[in-house]
Amino acid sequence: MKDRKRNYLSRSRVRPASKLRLSLLSLIAFVSFAGASASQAQTLSEALDATLARYPKIRVLESRVLIEQNKLDGERAARRPQLSLSMRGGEERFGNDKGFQVYGETGNASLQGKQLLFDGGNTRHRISEAQANLRTSEESLRKVREDLALELTLTYVNVIKYTRLVNLAEQSVYLHEDALEKIREKFEAGAGPKADVILVNARLAMAKASLEARNRQLKIANNTFLKLTGTYPDRLQEPAFPEWALPESIDEVSFRANPSVRTAHSELQATYSRRKVAESAFRPKLNFVVEGDAAESDRYEKLQEDAMALVTLSYNIFDGGRRRAEINRANSQISEADFKLQDSLIEAETAFANAWNELTSTNERIYLLETHRDAMESVVSAYHEQFELGKRPLINLLDVENELSSARASVEEERLNRLQAAYRLLSAMGELTASIK
């Protein structure tokens, strides 16, 4: 291997092999991805399924949805007939007709049926409030899923991005090491200045520092992926750019599907129903009651039976201002919920605007960076030919090779940044999870 390294960029030894070797090195960053088959790769949809299936906060909010559903069922039960049975029995002491205190046995059974006729809309608005609370819990669950989907998609793309950038950084380090070896040999042979050795050695240190930084970014992305999915990333498959899911212009954008906006809207609806509930307390309440009673006691010779059918009215005339305070409280909650809705809209619009600007900016930058990369590939090819003819020093060739490596890294990074910007855009619209599926 050492002998092969010494032949690199040599003007007197195996020149065609040197150019072939550089061409192979330039493809190192992409070989590992091209070799991974689709059947072995983990897709973004599979990674999202793994995240949603295991994340504890999802389970918490799913339980909250069930709780709110049970509350709604409980509020609806108030509209149905109520039937209750009461029984009691024991001993009693009473005075007989002779004035003596005697002990005896007693027993009583009572069956009551009640149907609500009118309560000023209290039950109806409680049901409406429970329905709004259920929608709020469902949208909160959806919001967490969307947030997790965004975090996962960004992490998924980061793993792909930093893996490729690490490969390109390793290529740069290898090129500098190879060049340093050649320049040191030339200097030791008395055919080159010491300054060239110092310069290339400094550039090698910078290349290694860049590689270390990329490795650190890759480790962070891998650990985040492990936190979300429970497994380390393995041969991730780059997702297709979701062109079909993106709006053609800002005028087409709607935030009705944004879970944060929908959650805030459901909370506002719940507070309106809460105020209606408070207002209903100022109205009378009517019930239809049917009741039968049977009592047996030693003080009576016969079984005592009673039955009645009644319409009852109850009305709270004065409560010290409690009902008015409840209405004022509900009005304050409406104002709070309305401001939360406005804030959610502003946050969604801001997130969308930032993502839209980033997406349009990366489109332009990718074109410019690809132009620069293509130009540098032509320059490197020309420098190779001049180097082979002895018209270019090794330092010049290393300079353009280093710039070409940086250009390729910039194109890859910006291209994947564009994909992340698209995911942020879809997240702001509340359509990220659906677009992945």
Secondary structure as the mmCIF struct_conf table of DSSP 4:
data_model
#
loop_
_struct_conf.conf_type_id
_struct_conf.id
_struct_conf.beg_label_comp_id
_struct_conf.beg_label_asym_id
_struct_conf.beg_label_seq_id
_struct_conf.end_label_comp_id
_struct_conf.end_label_asym_id
_struct_conf.end_label_seq_id
HELX_RH_AL_P HELX_RH_AL_P1 LYS A 2 ARG A 6
TURN_TY1_P TURN_TY1_P1 ASN A 7 LEU A 9
BEND BEND1 ARG A 11 ARG A 13
HELX_RH_AL_P HELX_RH_AL_P2 ARG A 15 SER A 26
TURN_TY1_P TURN_TY1_P2 LEU A 27 LEU A 27
HELX_RH_AL_P HELX_RH_AL_P3 ILE A 28 ALA A 34
TURN_TY1_P TURN_TY1_P3 GLY A 35 GLY A 35
BEND BEND2 ALA A 36 ALA A 36
TURN_TY1_P TURN_TY1_P4 ALA A 38 GLN A 40
BEND BEND3 ALA A 41 ALA A 41
STRN STRN1 GLN A 42 GLN A 42
HELX_LH_PP_P HELX_LH_PP_P1 THR A 43 THR A 43
HELX_RH_AL_P HELX_RH_AL_P4 LEU A 44 ARG A 54
HELX_RH_AL_P HELX_RH_AL_P5 PRO A 56 ARG A 76
HELX_RH_3T_P HELX_RH_3T_P1 ALA A 77 ARG A 79
BEND BEND4 ARG A 80 ARG A 80
STRN STRN2 GLN A 82 GLY A 95
TURN_TY1_P TURN_TY1_P5 ASP A 97 LYS A 98
BEND BEND5 GLY A 99 GLY A 99
STRN STRN3 GLN A 101 PHE A 118
TURN_TY1_P TURN_TY1_P6 GLY A 120 GLY A 121
HELX_RH_AL_P HELX_RH_AL_P6 ASN A 122 GLU A 188
TURN_TY1_P TURN_TY1_P7 ALA A 189 GLY A 190
BEND BEND6 ALA A 191 GLY A 192
HELX_RH_AL_P HELX_RH_AL_P7 LYS A 194 THR A 229
BEND BEND7 GLY A 230 THR A 231
BEND BEND8 ARG A 235 ARG A 235
STRN STRN4 LEU A 236 LEU A 236
HELX_LH_PP_P HELX_LH_PP_P2 GLN A 237 PHE A 241
HELX_RH_3T_P HELX_RH_3T_P2 GLU A 243 ALA A 245
BEND BEND9 LEU A 246 LEU A 246
BEND BEND10 GLU A 248 SER A 249
HELX_RH_3T_P HELX_RH_3T_P3 ILE A 250 GLU A 252
TURN_TY1_P TURN_TY1_P8 ARG A 256 ALA A 257
HELX_RH_AL_P HELX_RH_AL_P8 PRO A 259 SER A 280
TURN_TY1_P TURN_TY1_P9 ALA A 281 PHE A 282
BEND BEND11 ARG A 283 ARG A 283
STRN STRN5 LYS A 285 SER A 297
TURN_TY1_P TURN_TY1_P10 ASP A 298 ARG A 299
BEND BEND12 GLU A 301 LYS A 302
STRN STRN6 GLN A 304 SER A 314
TURN_TY1_P TURN_TY1_P11 GLY A 320 GLY A 321
HELX_RH_AL_P HELX_RH_AL_P9 ARG A 322 GLU A 388
TURN_TY1_P TURN_TY1_P12 LEU A 389 GLY A 390
BEND BEND13 ARG A 392 ARG A 392
HELX_RH_AL_P HELX_RH_AL_P10 LEU A 394 MET A 429
TURN_TY1_P TURN_TY1_P13 GLY A 430 GLY A 430
HELX_RH_AL_P HELX_RH_AL_P11 LEU A 432 ILE A 436
#
